[in-house]
C-alpha cells in the first residue's frame, strides 16, 4: 500500500471509532440519570448535604459527562481492535492471533481502573480537600458541576492509564517496542507517572504516593509481560531460521 492508501485506511479506522463514540454518547444519555442518582447518594455526596447549580447549562453538562464515561466503556476495546485491524496486514498469522487476544482485556483493565480511581482515589481526594476547607472555617457550598468535574478529572485519566500494560504488550507483539527500550525509558516513565499522581490527587505526599506507586507497578508489570512476549518472538525467529537453513541445505 502507498502512503495515501495507508492514510485512507487510518482515516477509516478513526471514523469507525468516532461513530461508536457518538453512538455511545447517545446510549449514555439514557443511563446518565440513574448514574447521577447513584453518585449523589454516596457517602461523600451526603456529607455535602446538597448541591447547587450556577448556570442553566449545568444539567446538560452533567448528562454529557456521564454519557462520555459510559461511551468510553465501548470505545476503548473498539479502539484496540481498530488498531489491531490497521496493523494486521503487516503481521504474521501467529502475531495476528496473539495481538487480537488483548482486545477483551482492554475492557477488563478499564473497569479495574474505574474501580480503583472511584473507590480508592476519589474518597481519599475528597476527604483531604473537605478537611482543608473545614480547617479554614469555610462553609461548603458546592455546585453539582464542580463536584462531578472533580470526580471525572480523577476517574477518567487513571482509568485510561490502566490500559498502559496492554498497550505496551501490543506494541511489543507487533515489534514496535522491546523490553530493552522500555527499560531505557524507565526514568522518563516514572517521572510521568509521578506527575500524573500529583496532578489528579490533593497536594499531599501520601495521596501522591498512593496513586503514583500503582501506576509505576503497572509499567513494571507491562515490562515483565513484554519480556515474555519478546522471548517467544526470539524463539520463533530462531526456529524459522533453522527451518530456512534446513530447506536451503536440502536444495
C-alpha positions in Angstrom: 0.0 0.0 0.0 1.1 3.5 -0.8 1.3 6.3 1.9 -2.0 7.7 0.7 -3.7 4.3 1.0 -2.3 3.9 4.5 -3.7 7.3 5.5 -7.0 6.4 3.9 -7.1 3.2 6.0 -6.2 5.1 9.1 -8.9 7.6 8.4 -11.4 4.7 8.0 -10.4 3.2 11.4 -10.6 6.6 13.2 -14.0 7.3 11.6 -15.4 4.0 12.9 -14.1 4.8 16.4 -15.8 8.2 16.2 -19.1 6.7 15.1 -19.1 4.3 18.1 -18.2 7.2 20.4 -21.2 9.1 19.1 -23.4 6.1 19.5 -22.0 5.5 23.0 -22.8 9.1 23.9 -26.4 8.6 22.7 -26.7 5.4 24.7 -25.0 7.0 27.7 -27.7 9.7 27.9 -30.3 7.1 28.8 -28.1 5.9 31.7 -27.0 9.3 32.8 -29.8 9.9 35.3 -29.5 6.5 37.1 -25.8 7.1 37.4 -26.4 10.6 38.6 -28.8 9.4 41.3 -26.3 6.8 42.4 -23.3 9.2 42.7 -25.4 11.8 44.5 -26.4 9.3 47.1 -22.9 8.2 48.1 -21.3 8.9 51.5 -19.3 11.8 50.0 -22.4 13.4 48.5 -24.3 13.1 51.7 -21.5 14.8 53.6 -22.1 17.9 51.3 -25.7 18.0 52.2 -27.0 19.3 48.9 -25.8 20.5 45.5 -26.4 23.8 43.7 -26.5 24.9 40.2 -25.0 28.2 39.0 -25.8 28.0 35.3 -28.7 27.0 33.1 -26.3 24.7 31.2 -25.2 22.7 34.3 -27.8 20.0 33.7 -26.8 19.4 30.1 -23.1 19.4 31.2 -23.9 16.7 33.8 -25.6 14.5 31.2 -22.7 14.8 28.8 -20.1 13.9 31.4 -21.9 10.7 32.3 -22.6 9.9 28.7 -18.9 10.3 27.9 -17.8 7.9 30.7 -20.3 5.3 29.5 -19.2 5.7 25.9 -15.6 5.0 27.0 -16.6 1.5 28.0 -17.5 0.8 24.4 -14.8 2.9 22.7 -11.7 1.6 24.4 -12.0 -2.0 23.4 -13.0 -1.0 19.9 -10.1 1.3 19.6 -7.7 -1.6 20.5 -9.5 -3.7 17.8 -9.2 -1.0 15.2 -5.5 -0.5 16.0 -5.1 -4.3 15.5 -7.0 -4.2 12.3 -4.8 -1.4 11.0 -1.6 -3.2 11.6 -2.9 -6.7 10.8 -1.7 -6.9 7.2 1.9 -6.4 8.4 1.7 -9.2 11.0 2.3 -12.9 10.6 -0.7 -15.2 11.3 0.5 -16.1 14.8 1.2 -12.5 15.6 -2.3 -11.5 14.5 -3.8 -14.1 16.9 -1.6 -13.0 19.7 -2.4 -9.3 19.3 -6.1 -9.9 18.9 -6.2 -11.5 22.4 -5.6 -8.1 24.0 -8.9 -6.7 22.9 -11.2 -8.3 25.6 -8.7 -7.5 28.3 -8.9 -3.8 27.4 -12.4 -3.7 28.8 -11.3 -5.6 31.9 -8.4 -3.2 32.6 -10.7 -0.2 32.0 -13.2 -1.4 34.6 -10.4 -2.1 37.1 -9.1 1.4 36.5 -12.6 2.9 37.1 -13.0 0.8 40.3 -9.6 1.8 41.6 -10.0 5.5 40.9 -13.6 5.7 42.2 -13.4 3.6 45.3 -9.9 4.4 46.4 -8.5 7.6 44.9 -11.7 9.7 44.8 -12.7 9.2 48.5 -9.1 10.0 49.6 -9.0 13.2 47.5 -12.5 14.3 48.6 -11.7 13.7 52.3 -8.5 15.7 52.1 -10.0 18.7 50.3 -13.0 18.8 52.6 -10.8 18.7 55.7 -8.8 21.6 54.4 -12.0 23.7 53.8 -13.3 22.9 57.3 -10.0 23.7 58.9 -10.2 27.2 57.3 -13.7 27.7 58.6 -15.2 27.7 55.1 -18.9 27.0 54.5 -19.1 24.2 52.0 -21.5 25.1 49.2 -20.7 23.1 46.2 -22.1 23.3 42.7 -23.0 20.0 41.1 -20.8 20.6 38.1 -17.8 21.4 40.3 -18.3 18.2 42.3 -18.7 16.0 39.2 -15.9 17.7 37.3 -13.7 16.9 40.3 -14.8 13.3 40.1 -14.4 12.9 36.4 -11.0 14.5 36.4 -9.8 11.8 38.7 -11.6 8.8 37.3 -11.0 9.2 33.6 -7.2 9.7 33.5 -6.5 6.9 35.9 -8.9 4.6 34.1 -7.2 5.2 30.8 -3.7 4.7 32.3 -4.8 1.2 33.4 -4.6 0.4 29.7 -0.9 1.0 29.7 0.3 -2.6 30.2 -1.9 -3.8 27.4 -0.7 -1.1 25.1 3.0 -1.9 25.8 2.3 -5.6 25.2 0.5 -4.9 22.0 3.3 -2.7 20.7 5.8 -5.4 21.7 3.8 -8.1 19.9 3.9 -6.1 16.7 7.6 -5.4 17.2 7.5 -1.7 17.7 8.7 -1.8 21.3 11.3 -4.0 23.0 11.8 -4.7 26.7 15.3 -3.1 26.4 13.8 0.1 25.1 11.2 0.1 27.8 13.9 -0.2 30.5 15.8 2.7 29.0 12.6 4.8 29.2 12.0 3.8 32.8 13.2 7.1 34.3 11.1 9.2 32.0 8.1 6.9 32.6 8.5 7.2 36.3 8.7 10.9 36.1 5.5 11.0 34.0 3.7 8.7 36.5 4.6 10.9 39.4 3.5 14.0 37.6 0.1 12.3 36.9 -0.2 11.3 40.5 0.5 14.8 41.7 -1.9 16.3 39.2 -5.0 14.1 39.9 -4.7 14.0 43.7 -4.7 16.5 46.5 -1.4 18.3 47.3 -0.2 15.9 50.0 2.6 13.4 49.8 0.6 10.4 50.9 -2.1 10.8 48.2 0.6 11.3 45.6 2.4 8.2 46.6 -0.8 6.1 46.8 -1.6 6.9 43.1 1.9 7.0 41.7 3.0 3.6 43.0 0.2 1.6 41.3 0.9 3.4 38.0 4.6 2.6 38.3 3.7 -1.0 39.2 1.5 -1.2 36.1 4.5 0.0 34.0 6.8 -2.7 35.5 4.1 -5.3 35.0 3.9 -4.3 31.4 7.7 -4.7 31.1 7.6 -8.2 32.6 4.8 -9.3 30.2 6.7 -7.7 27.3 9.8 -9.8 28.2 7.7 -12.9 27.9 6.4 -11.8 24.5 9.8 -10.8 23.2 11.3 -14.2 24.4 8.7 -16.1 22.4 9.4 -13.9 19.4 13.1 -14.7 19.5 12.3 -18.4 19.8 10.0 -18.4 16.8 12.6 -16.4 14.8 15.3 -18.9 15.7 13.0 -21.8 14.7 12.2 -20.1 11.4 15.9 -19.6 10.7 16.6 -23.3 11.4 13.9 -24.3 9.1 15.1 -21.9 6.4 18.7 -23.2 6.7 17.5 -26.8 6.6 15.4 -26.1 3.5 18.4 -24.4 1.8 20.7 -27.3 2.6 18.3 -29.8 1.2 18.1 -27.9 -2.0 
